[in-house]
């Protein structure tokens, strides 16, 4: 994206413009059926909820626009059309620059931009790419495809899960029901109450029966593919099984002697994570990804994403590592 050095847009914003923007926002709120479920109006007050938090589940594309901007009026309908076609694969977050000058100024500063329309993608809480101006639909469609590819590389959830999340907290259960899915649980404790197989898995882990725990969790996943709690627990069980099969001294020696060997570094990362050295484990694989290419790099990337599954998706260490991974891949 072209990045102009200076911006000086908001010195000219007057009270009349702010009032007009507020009126448009009120009109939009009074016509909730006028927009797609995959398009949200974002304000400074809702930025963290509607963009940052939501981007942990599904890519969010920010459209910074203004009512007086003619190119914005050309680009906006294109983005809204593509968001509807995506059906939850990504979310379009529209930010009225006049109604939200502080947020707009922050976006300009972060991207060293000075004009609108400004479009930027957010994945895992990180700004990953963007463009300025009203591009033709074909170019916008291609750019969206690149963003979805990056999201997949970073291990974001499936499009179906993203579509359910896009409905918001109130509509999440209904969207999941319509798509034949279970709504995402609020906590592991709630799932423990709902399915005795989780207790069986916990009991097996308590006595060191990792295979028994894995079997119980596999049964949950057979009935409910993609179940978030079962996936996280099974990832932990698989990590412990791998770590228990390794000789720590040999693994550390091999990792030191062969810094670019994916097998040696993956084993070392597993041992580090299993012993609670989370940041060290992630950094080891990120370093390997930065030094390698082709199949070696892809193996390291996929393994790192599998390790992300062990921690809660909003864990700051996962968020930080996803951001570093994005900068290495994009």
PyMOL commands that set and color helices and strands:
alter all, ss='L'
color gray80, all
select helices_A, chain A and resi 10-12+15-30+32-34+47-56+70-86+101-111+137-153+159-166+168-178+188-194+196-206+210-223+228-244+248-257+262-274+278-291+294-308+316-329
alter helices_A, ss='H'
color red, helices_A
select strands_A, chain A and resi 39-42+59-65+90-96+118-123+126-132
alter strands_A, ss='S'
color yellow, strands_A
deselect
rebuild
show_as cartoon
